[in-house]
Amino acid sequence: MTAEKTAPGTGIAAFVQHWFDILSDHEPVEELLAHIVDDGLEMAFPERTLRSHADFRDWYDVVGEAFSDQTHVVERLDVSEDDAGVDISLTVVWTAKQTSDGTVGSFRIDQTWRLVREAGTGRPLISGYRVGDLNPA
C-alpha cells in the first residue's frame, strides 16, 4: 500500500483497510452500513448502482451468496482531502471463490471513492464509490 497524500494520522488508510477487511470476512451488513451514508449514496458497481442502505443490503446478500473465501489486498492508495471531504483513488486485488462451481478468480480493480465527514464526529463515511473494470490479476 502506498503512503497517503494527506497528513499522517488522518486514519483514511485504516478506514479503507477496515472496509475491505469486513468485506473479506463477510461481516454482518450492519458493520458495513455504519460506514456509508444513506441519503445521497452512489455506489457504482459493474452490475448495478446502489443509492441507499436498502440497495446495499440487497447487493450484499446477492454477493454473499455468489462468492466465498474473499480477500481484498490494497495495492495502491492515493488520498486527497479538502473542506468538503476526501477523494480516494485505489487499486485492490480481489480474490474470491464462486459458490456455484468452486472456481477461484483474482482481479485487479481500480476504484474511486468520495468520503464525507459525519456531522458532529468528523468520522468518514462513504458517499461515492465507483468500481472500475475487473482485470485478471
Beta strands, then each sheet from edge to edge (+ up, - down):
strand 1: 42-44
strand 2: 49-50
strand 3: 67-82
strand 4: 85-98
strand 5: 104-117
strand 6: 124-136
sheet 1: 2+ 1- 6- 5+ 4- 3+
end
